[in-house]
Amino acid sequence: NKIQQKADEFYTGVKGISNPQNSLVSLNSAIQLYDSKPDYFVARGNAYTKLGDLRKAIADYRTACNLENTDFQNHFLLGIAYFENEQLDSAKFSFLKSLDIRQNFYPAKIYLGHTYFKEKEYAKSISYLDEALTLKKDAARIYYYIGNAYSQLHQPQQALDFYAKALDRDEDDPDFNVGRGNVYFDLNEYKQASKDYNH
């Protein structure tokens, strides 16, 4: 119908707008005209996220999920917003919902790893990150994240192994050297630590 067509015009017009504040004007107009399309709410949630207004972003992502409960990406975006807003239980629920719909969606597994890491549940963090690795074997940062978790568990050899695997895949990321350097420092191996810190 004509109302939905007009709403779509406002929505498609947003794609050429780089300023999220300006995007909100068009998206608010689209939603006022037609408030049953999840894509509009996702786009507005993205704009609010860019503006740092996580409370409003969460509200829009939740609406999108209610309108279309089987879209794994909408649940994932909601989970990230909860994660950034330190609502970790809600974040985990959303990431798990995303995985219920798309079992092999490895970014949700990575974020579950991050969430459990924040909660200092390092073994659970490793478990989800390991699952992500089975789907994305060459992702250097996943090895790094697992190294961080092993470091927190005071298992230095496992941590060093995973930092080494991260560096094998990307030797230019300074985070990897710093992570490994911190483990060497804790082991009183200051020469090795210094090499990593000065890499």
FIZAVO-892854 format. One record per residue (C-alpha): x, y, z; residue in one letter; residue number from 1. Coordinates in nm, 4 decimals. Layout:
BEGIN
<r><x>X</x><y>Y</y><z>Z</z><rest>A</rest><nr>NUM</nr></r>
...
***
This chain:
BEGIN
<r><x>0.0000</x><y>0.0000</y><z>0.0000</z><rest>N</rest><nr>1</nr></r>
<r><x>0.0980</x><y>0.3653</y><z>-0.0361</z><rest>K</rest><nr>2</nr></r>
<r><x>0.1751</x><y>0.4176</y><z>0.3322</z><rest>I</rest><nr>3</nr></r>
<r><x>0.4186</x><y>0.1259</y><z>0.3368</z><rest>Q</rest><nr>4</nr></r>
<r><x>0.5760</x><y>0.2456</y><z>0.0112</z><rest>Q</rest><nr>5</nr></r>
<r><x>0.6339</x><y>0.5892</y><z>0.1632</z><rest>K</rest><nr>6</nr></r>
<r><x>0.7799</x><y>0.4297</y><z>0.4764</z><rest>A</rest><nr>7</nr></r>
<r><x>1.0141</x><y>0.2238</y><z>0.2556</z><rest>D</rest><nr>8</nr></r>
<r><x>1.1277</x><y>0.5425</y><z>0.0817</z><rest>E</rest><nr>9</nr></r>
<r><x>1.2300</x><y>0.6922</y><z>0.4164</z><rest>F</rest><nr>10</nr></r>
<r><x>1.4039</x><y>0.3649</y><z>0.5084</z><rest>Y</rest><nr>11</nr></r>
<r><x>1.5972</x><y>0.3231</y><z>0.1812</z><rest>T</rest><nr>12</nr></r>
<r><x>1.6986</x><y>0.6897</y><z>0.1928</z><rest>G</rest><nr>13</nr></r>
<r><x>1.8928</x><y>0.6201</y><z>0.5118</z><rest>V</rest><nr>14</nr></r>
<r><x>2.1501</x><y>0.4101</y><z>0.3247</z><rest>K</rest><nr>15</nr></r>
<r><x>2.3089</x><y>0.7219</y><z>0.1786</z><rest>G</rest><nr>16</nr></r>
<r><x>2.3259</x><y>0.9043</y><z>0.5128</z><rest>I</rest><nr>17</nr></r>
<r><x>2.6459</x><y>0.8695</y><z>0.7132</z><rest>S</rest><nr>18</nr></r>
<r><x>2.5386</x><y>1.0797</y><z>1.0130</z><rest>N</rest><nr>19</nr></r>
<r><x>2.3351</x><y>0.8610</y><z>1.2528</z><rest>P</rest><nr>20</nr></r>
<r><x>2.1527</x><y>1.1650</y><z>1.3923</z><rest>Q</rest><nr>21</nr></r>
<r><x>2.0237</x><y>1.2442</y><z>1.0439</z><rest>N</rest><nr>22</nr></r>
<r><x>1.9368</x><y>0.8777</y><z>0.9917</z><rest>S</rest><nr>23</nr></r>
<r><x>1.7094</x><y>0.8906</y><z>1.2950</z><rest>L</rest><nr>24</nr></r>
<r><x>1.4935</x><y>1.1592</y><z>1.1340</z><rest>V</rest><nr>25</nr></r>
<r><x>1.4166</x><y>0.9370</y><z>0.8346</z><rest>S</rest><nr>26</nr></r>
<r><x>1.3785</x><y>0.6201</y><z>1.0402</z><rest>L</rest><nr>27</nr></r>
<r><x>1.1419</x><y>0.7875</y><z>1.2860</z><rest>N</rest><nr>28</nr></r>
<r><x>0.9294</x><y>0.8956</y><z>0.9886</z><rest>S</rest><nr>29</nr></r>
<r><x>0.9315</x><y>0.5405</y><z>0.8480</z><rest>A</rest><nr>30</nr></r>
<r><x>0.8279</x><y>0.3896</y><z>1.1825</z><rest>I</rest><nr>31</nr></r>
<r><x>0.5537</x><y>0.6478</y><z>1.2374</z><rest>Q</rest><nr>32</nr></r>
<r><x>0.4050</x><y>0.5500</y><z>0.9043</z><rest>L</rest><nr>33</nr></r>
<r><x>0.4521</x><y>0.1731</y><z>0.9379</z><rest>Y</rest><nr>34</nr></r>
<r><x>0.5589</x><y>0.0153</y><z>1.2651</z><rest>D</rest><nr>35</nr></r>
<r><x>0.5427</x><y>-0.3526</y><z>1.1694</z><rest>S</rest><nr>36</nr></r>
<r><x>0.8658</x><y>-0.3942</y><z>0.9773</z><rest>K</rest><nr>37</nr></r>
<r><x>1.1593</x><y>-0.5262</y><z>1.1848</z><rest>P</rest><nr>38</nr></r>
<r><x>1.4211</x><y>-0.3853</y><z>0.9441</z><rest>D</rest><nr>39</nr></r>
<r><x>1.3191</x><y>-0.0309</y><z>1.0384</z><rest>Y</rest><nr>40</nr></r>
<r><x>1.3758</x><y>-0.0992</y><z>1.4071</z><rest>F</rest><nr>41</nr></r>
<r><x>1.7083</x><y>-0.2735</y><z>1.3428</z><rest>V</rest><nr>42</nr></r>
<r><x>1.8283</x><y>0.0249</y><z>1.1402</z><rest>A</rest><nr>43</nr></r>
<r><x>1.7183</x><y>0.2671</y><z>1.4115</z><rest>R</rest><nr>44</nr></r>
<r><x>1.8797</x><y>0.0453</y><z>1.6758</z><rest>G</rest><nr>45</nr></r>
<r><x>2.2035</x><y>0.0615</y><z>1.4759</z><rest>N</rest><nr>46</nr></r>
<r><x>2.1791</x><y>0.4415</y><z>1.4645</z><rest>A</rest><nr>47</nr></r>
<r><x>2.1230</x><y>0.4611</y><z>1.8405</z><rest>Y</rest><nr>48</nr></r>
<r><x>2.4187</x><y>0.2258</y><z>1.8934</z><rest>T</rest><nr>49</nr></r>
<r><x>2.6450</x><y>0.4569</y><z>1.6903</z><rest>K</rest><nr>50</nr></r>
<r><x>2.5225</x><y>0.7485</y><z>1.9020</z><rest>L</rest><nr>51</nr></r>
<r><x>2.5969</x><y>0.5552</y><z>2.2225</z><rest>G</rest><nr>52</nr></r>
<r><x>2.2335</x><y>0.5399</y><z>2.3337</z><rest>D</rest><nr>53</nr></r>
<r><x>2.2255</x><y>0.1703</y><z>2.4240</z><rest>L</rest><nr>54</nr></r>
<r><x>1.8972</x><y>0.1906</y><z>2.6153</z><rest>R</rest><nr>55</nr></r>
<r><x>1.7091</x><y>0.3038</y><z>2.3031</z><rest>K</rest><nr>56</nr></r>
<r><x>1.9064</x><y>0.0616</y><z>2.0845</z><rest>A</rest><nr>57</nr></r>
<r><x>1.8035</x><y>-0.2285</y><z>2.3086</z><rest>I</rest><nr>58</nr></r>
<r><x>1.4393</x><y>-0.1224</y><z>2.2918</z><rest>A</rest><nr>59</nr></r>
<r><x>1.4481</x><y>-0.1174</y><z>1.9099</z><rest>D</rest><nr>60</nr></r>
<r><x>1.6327</x><y>-0.4486</y><z>1.8749</z><rest>Y</rest><nr>61</nr></r>
<r><x>1.3834</x><y>-0.6067</y><z>2.1153</z><rest>R</rest><nr>62</nr></r>
<r><x>1.0955</x><y>-0.4775</y><z>1.9038</z><rest>T</rest><nr>63</nr></r>
<r><x>1.2602</x><y>-0.6206</y><z>1.5914</z><rest>A</rest><nr>64</nr></r>
<r><x>1.2954</x><y>-0.9586</y><z>1.7653</z><rest>C</rest><nr>65</nr></r>
<r><x>0.9309</x><y>-0.9521</y><z>1.8740</z><rest>N</rest><nr>66</nr></r>
<r><x>0.8207</x><y>-0.8738</y><z>1.5181</z><rest>L</rest><nr>67</nr></r>
<r><x>1.0433</x><y>-1.1441</y><z>1.3658</z><rest>E</rest><nr>68</nr></r>
<r><x>1.1469</x><y>-1.3939</y><z>1.6308</z><rest>N</rest><nr>69</nr></r>
<r><x>1.3294</x><y>-1.6286</y><z>1.3928</z><rest>T</rest><nr>70</nr></r>
<r><x>1.5984</x><y>-1.3852</y><z>1.2690</z><rest>D</rest><nr>71</nr></r>
<r><x>1.9220</x><y>-1.4962</y><z>1.4352</z><rest>F</rest><nr>72</nr></r>
<r><x>2.1019</x><y>-1.1713</y><z>1.3471</z><rest>Q</rest><nr>73</nr></r>
<r><x>1.8464</x><y>-0.9555</y><z>1.5291</z><rest>N</rest><nr>74</nr></r>
<r><x>1.8915</x><y>-1.1603</y><z>1.8468</z><rest>H</rest><nr>75</nr></r>
<r><x>2.2686</x><y>-1.1298</y><z>1.8020</z><rest>F</rest><nr>76</nr></r>
<r><x>2.2515</x><y>-0.7501</y><z>1.7692</z><rest>L</rest><nr>77</nr></r>
<r><x>2.0326</x><y>-0.7361</y><z>2.0787</z><rest>L</rest><nr>78</nr></r>
<r><x>2.2885</x><y>-0.9486</y><z>2.2614</z><rest>G</rest><nr>79</nr></r>
<r><x>2.5737</x><y>-0.7143</y><z>2.1667</z><rest>I</rest><nr>80</nr></r>
<r><x>2.3763</x><y>-0.4124</y><z>2.2900</z><rest>A</rest><nr>81</nr></r>
<r><x>2.3069</x><y>-0.5881</y><z>2.6208</z><rest>Y</rest><nr>82</nr></r>
<r><x>2.6751</x><y>-0.6870</y><z>2.6423</z><rest>F</rest><nr>83</nr></r>
<r><x>2.7928</x><y>-0.3300</y><z>2.5850</z><rest>E</rest><nr>84</nr></r>
<r><x>2.5404</x><y>-0.2117</y><z>2.8452</z><rest>N</rest><nr>85</nr></r>
<r><x>2.6774</x><y>-0.4638</y><z>3.1010</z><rest>E</rest><nr>86</nr></r>
<r><x>2.3479</x><y>-0.6582</y><z>3.1099</z><rest>Q</rest><nr>87</nr></r>
<r><x>2.5316</x><y>-0.9860</y><z>3.0845</z><rest>L</rest><nr>88</nr></r>
<r><x>2.2530</x><y>-1.2332</y><z>3.1689</z><rest>D</rest><nr>89</nr></r>
<r><x>2.0320</x><y>-1.0775</y><z>2.9020</z><rest>S</rest><nr>90</nr></r>
<r><x>2.3252</x><y>-1.0809</y><z>2.6594</z><rest>A</rest><nr>91</nr></r>
<r><x>2.3787</x><y>-1.4535</y><z>2.7122</z><rest>K</rest><nr>92</nr></r>
<r><x>2.0079</x><y>-1.5224</y><z>2.6610</z><rest>F</rest><nr>93</nr></r>
<r><x>2.0105</x><y>-1.3340</y><z>2.3296</z><rest>S</rest><nr>94</nr></r>
<r><x>2.3289</x><y>-1.5008</y><z>2.2029</z><rest>F</rest><nr>95</nr></r>
<r><x>2.1891</x><y>-1.8435</y><z>2.2924</z><rest>L</rest><nr>96</nr></r>
<r><x>1.8628</x><y>-1.7572</y><z>2.1153</z><rest>K</rest><nr>97</nr></r>
<r><x>2.0651</x><y>-1.6639</y><z>1.8077</z><rest>S</rest><nr>98</nr></r>
<r><x>2.2392</x><y>-2.0029</y><z>1.8246</z><rest>L</rest><nr>99</nr></r>
<r><x>1.9087</x><y>-2.1854</y><z>1.8699</z><rest>D</rest><nr>100</nr></r>
<r><x>1.8126</x><y>-2.0497</y><z>1.5282</z><rest>I</rest><nr>101</nr></r>
<r><x>2.1539</x><y>-2.0780</y><z>1.3566</z><rest>R</rest><nr>102</nr></r>
<r><x>2.3679</x><y>-2.3374</y><z>1.5355</z><rest>Q</rest><nr>103</nr></r>
<r><x>2.6918</x><y>-2.2643</y><z>1.3488</z><rest>N</rest><nr>104</nr></r>
<r><x>2.6818</x><y>-1.8853</y><z>1.3866</z><rest>F</rest><nr>105</nr></r>
<r><x>3.0307</x><y>-1.8552</y><z>1.5300</z><rest>Y</rest><nr>106</nr></r>
<r><x>3.0189</x><y>-1.4788</y><z>1.6187</z><rest>P</rest><nr>107</nr></r>
<r><x>2.7543</x><y>-1.5590</y><z>1.8831</z><rest>A</rest><nr>108</nr></r>
<r><x>2.9870</x><y>-1.8246</y><z>2.0281</z><rest>K</rest><nr>109</nr></r>
<r><x>3.2696</x><y>-1.5703</y><z>2.0432</z><rest>I</rest><nr>110</nr></r>
<r><x>3.0483</x><y>-1.3211</y><z>2.2247</z><rest>Y</rest><nr>111</nr></r>
<r><x>2.9342</x><y>-1.5877</y><z>2.4690</z><rest>L</rest><nr>112</nr></r>
<r><x>3.3046</x><y>-1.6451</y><z>2.5341</z><rest>G</rest><nr>113</nr></r>
<r><x>3.3498</x><y>-1.2712</y><z>2.5955</z><rest>H</rest><nr>114</nr></r>
<r><x>3.0469</x><y>-1.2593</y><z>2.8237</z><rest>T</rest><nr>115</nr></r>
<r><x>3.1627</x><y>-1.5471</y><z>3.0416</z><rest>Y</rest><nr>116</nr></r>
<r><x>3.5122</x><y>-1.3919</y><z>3.0473</z><rest>F</rest><nr>117</nr></r>
<r><x>3.3614</x><y>-1.0695</y><z>3.1846</z><rest>K</rest><nr>118</nr></r>
<r><x>3.1871</x><y>-1.2777</y><z>3.4508</z><rest>E</rest><nr>119</nr></r>
<r><x>3.5243</x><y>-1.4398</y><z>3.5325</z><rest>K</rest><nr>120</nr></r>
<r><x>3.3890</x><y>-1.7810</y><z>3.4316</z><rest>E</rest><nr>121</nr></r>
<r><x>3.7000</x><y>-1.8565</y><z>3.2298</z><rest>Y</rest><nr>122</nr></r>
<r><x>3.6426</x><y>-2.2298</y><z>3.1732</z><rest>A</rest><nr>123</nr></r>
<r><x>3.2996</x><y>-2.1584</y><z>3.0199</z><rest>K</rest><nr>124</nr></r>
<r><x>3.4561</x><y>-1.8815</y><z>2.8138</z><rest>S</rest><nr>125</nr></r>
<r><x>3.7112</x><y>-2.1271</y><z>2.6736</z><rest>I</rest><nr>126</nr></r>
<r><x>3.4387</x><y>-2.3808</y><z>2.5993</z><rest>S</rest><nr>127</nr></r>
<r><x>3.2463</x><y>-2.1414</y><z>2.3736</z><rest>Y</rest><nr>128</nr></r>
<r><x>3.5615</x><y>-2.0025</y><z>2.2129</z><rest>L</rest><nr>129</nr></r>
<r><x>3.6741</x><y>-2.3591</y><z>2.1361</z><rest>D</rest><nr>130</nr></r>
<r><x>3.3396</x><y>-2.4172</y><z>1.9630</z><rest>E</rest><nr>131</nr></r>
<r><x>3.3955</x><y>-2.0997</y><z>1.7602</z><rest>A</rest><nr>132</nr></r>
<r><x>3.7419</x><y>-2.2255</y><z>1.6623</z><rest>L</rest><nr>133</nr></r>
<r><x>3.5988</x><y>-2.5445</y><z>1.5157</z><rest>T</rest><nr>134</nr></r>
<r><x>3.4009</x><y>-2.3210</y><z>1.2777</z><rest>L</rest><nr>135</nr></r>
<r><x>3.6716</x><y>-2.0610</y><z>1.2135</z><rest>K</rest><nr>136</nr></r>
<r><x>4.0052</x><y>-2.2384</y><z>1.2452</z><rest>K</rest><nr>137</nr></r>
<r><x>4.2239</x><y>-1.9550</y><z>1.1129</z><rest>D</rest><nr>138</nr></r>
<r><x>4.0765</x><y>-1.6730</y><z>1.3247</z><rest>A</rest><nr>139</nr></r>
<r><x>4.3877</x><y>-1.5483</y><z>1.5042</z><rest>A</rest><nr>140</nr></r>
<r><x>4.1973</x><y>-1.3423</y><z>1.7605</z><rest>R</rest><nr>141</nr></r>
<r><x>4.0024</x><y>-1.6444</y><z>1.8864</z><rest>I</rest><nr>142</nr></r>
<r><x>4.3340</x><y>-1.8087</y><z>1.9799</z><rest>Y</rest><nr>143</nr></r>
<r><x>4.4283</x><y>-1.4841</y><z>2.1534</z><rest>Y</rest><nr>144</nr></r>
<r><x>4.1018</x><y>-1.4750</y><z>2.3496</z><rest>Y</rest><nr>145</nr></r>
<r><x>4.1536</x><y>-1.8354</y><z>2.4628</z><rest>I</rest><nr>146</nr></r>
<r><x>4.5097</x><y>-1.7456</y><z>2.5635</z><rest>G</rest><nr>147</nr></r>
<r><x>4.3701</x><y>-1.4634</y><z>2.7777</z><rest>N</rest><nr>148</nr></r>
<r><x>4.1282</x><y>-1.7017</y><z>2.9496</z><rest>A</rest><nr>149</nr></r>
<r><x>4.4019</x><y>-1.9560</y><z>3.0237</z><rest>Y</rest><nr>150</nr></r>
<r><x>4.6159</x><y>-1.6743</y><z>3.1599</z><rest>S</rest><nr>151</nr></r>
<r><x>4.3357</x><y>-1.5808</y><z>3.4003</z><rest>Q</rest><nr>152</nr></r>
<r><x>4.3115</x><y>-1.9452</y><z>3.5046</z><rest>L</rest><nr>153</nr></r>
<r><x>4.6846</x><y>-1.9339</y><z>3.5903</z><rest>H</rest><nr>154</nr></r>
<r><x>4.7633</x><y>-2.1983</y><z>3.3302</z><rest>Q</rest><nr>155</nr></r>
<r><x>5.0630</x><y>-2.0289</y><z>3.1680</z><rest>P</rest><nr>156</nr></r>
<r><x>5.1709</x><y>-2.3081</y><z>2.9342</z><rest>Q</rest><nr>157</nr></r>
<r><x>4.8268</x><y>-2.3318</y><z>2.7725</z><rest>Q</rest><nr>158</nr></r>
<r><x>4.8158</x><y>-1.9520</y><z>2.7512</z><rest>A</rest><nr>159</nr></r>
<r><x>5.1566</x><y>-1.9413</y><z>2.5793</z><rest>L</rest><nr>160</nr></r>
<r><x>5.0510</x><y>-2.2140</y><z>2.3362</z><rest>D</rest><nr>161</nr></r>
<r><x>4.7433</x><y>-2.0181</y><z>2.2283</z><rest>F</rest><nr>162</nr></r>
<r><x>4.9265</x><y>-1.6859</y><z>2.2019</z><rest>Y</rest><nr>163</nr></r>
<r><x>5.1826</x><y>-1.8645</y><z>1.9815</z><rest>A</rest><nr>164</nr></r>
<r><x>4.9031</x><y>-1.9977</y><z>1.7600</z><rest>K</rest><nr>165</nr></r>
<r><x>4.7581</x><y>-1.6475</y><z>1.7349</z><rest>A</rest><nr>166</nr></r>
<r><x>5.0981</x><y>-1.5096</y><z>1.6345</z><rest>L</rest><nr>167</nr></r>
<r><x>5.1452</x><y>-1.7893</y><z>1.3791</z><rest>D</rest><nr>168</nr></r>
<r><x>4.8343</x><y>-1.6608</y><z>1.2052</z><rest>R</rest><nr>169</nr></r>
<r><x>4.8958</x><y>-1.2881</y><z>1.2479</z><rest>D</rest><nr>170</nr></r>
<r><x>5.2372</x><y>-1.1747</y><z>1.3657</z><rest>E</rest><nr>171</nr></r>
<r><x>5.1519</x><y>-0.8035</y><z>1.3290</z><rest>D</rest><nr>172</nr></r>
<r><x>4.8837</x><y>-0.7724</y><z>1.5966</z><rest>D</rest><nr>173</nr></r>
<r><x>5.0536</x><y>-0.6082</y><z>1.8984</z><rest>P</rest><nr>174</nr></r>
<r><x>4.7894</x><y>-0.7429</y><z>2.1399</z><rest>D</rest><nr>175</nr></r>
<r><x>4.9199</x><y>-1.0956</y><z>2.0847</z><rest>F</rest><nr>176</nr></r>
<r><x>5.2748</x><y>-1.0043</y><z>2.1831</z><rest>N</rest><nr>177</nr></r>
<r><x>5.1569</x><y>-0.8086</y><z>2.4858</z><rest>V</rest><nr>178</nr></r>
<r><x>4.9434</x><y>-1.1030</y><z>2.6018</z><rest>G</rest><nr>179</nr></r>
<r><x>5.2347</x><y>-1.3430</y><z>2.5710</z><rest>R</rest><nr>180</nr></r>
<r><x>5.4710</x><y>-1.0909</y><z>2.7268</z><rest>G</rest><nr>181</nr></r>
<r><x>5.2464</x><y>-1.0622</y><z>3.0318</z><rest>N</rest><nr>182</nr></r>
<r><x>5.2619</x><y>-1.4387</y><z>3.0841</z><rest>V</rest><nr>183</nr></r>
<r><x>5.6402</x><y>-1.4416</y><z>3.0539</z><rest>Y</rest><nr>184</nr></r>
<r><x>5.6575</x><y>-1.1509</y><z>3.2986</z><rest>F</rest><nr>185</nr></r>
<r><x>5.4458</x><y>-1.3426</y><z>3.5526</z><rest>D</rest><nr>186</nr></r>
<r><x>5.6834</x><y>-1.6381</y><z>3.5069</z><rest>L</rest><nr>187</nr></r>
<r><x>5.9796</x><y>-1.4057</y><z>3.5838</z><rest>N</rest><nr>188</nr></r>
<r><x>6.1129</x><y>-1.4628</y><z>3.2329</z><rest>E</rest><nr>189</nr></r>
<r><x>6.1858</x><y>-1.0952</y><z>3.1842</z><rest>Y</rest><nr>190</nr></r>
<r><x>6.4073</x><y>-1.1265</y><z>2.8755</z><rest>K</rest><nr>191</nr></r>
<r><x>6.1322</x><y>-1.3091</y><z>2.6851</z><rest>Q</rest><nr>192</nr></r>
<r><x>5.8728</x><y>-1.0609</y><z>2.8159</z><rest>A</rest><nr>193</nr></r>
<r><x>6.0860</x><y>-0.7686</y><z>2.7005</z><rest>S</rest><nr>194</nr></r>
<r><x>6.1153</x><y>-0.9171</y><z>2.3496</z><rest>K</rest><nr>195</nr></r>
<r><x>5.7366</x><y>-0.9340</y><z>2.3233</z><rest>D</rest><nr>196</nr></r>
<r><x>5.6778</x><y>-0.5889</y><z>2.4697</z><rest>Y</rest><nr>197</nr></r>
<r><x>5.9313</x><y>-0.4346</y><z>2.2295</z><rest>N</rest><nr>198</nr></r>
<r><x>5.8147</x><y>-0.6280</y><z>1.9236</z><rest>H</rest><nr>199</nr></r>
***
